[in-house]
């Protein structure tokens, strides 16, 4: 059974009033949207390199998005399970 889909991810980066870099990674499946968030702060002793903050915030947002998507999938799988009326043998046991 062949199945092809196109899902789009939009990544928005911005700096807040305290100087932290924030990122929102939003997955649009066409039927639903899921958003992951990430933040990066420059340590006062470090040289300010905006690209590093962007990379950290973006990576964290995408990691958060991935975890949210996995959680949704796990919940969906659990909802699909059919209750069993008979006990199944464990590995190494015979009936």
Secondary structure, 3 states (H helix, E strand, C coil): CCCCCCCEEEEEEEECCCCCEEEEEEEECCCCEEEEEEEECCCCCCCCCHHHHHHHHHHHHHHHHHHHHHHHHHHHHHHHCCCCCCCCCCCCCCC
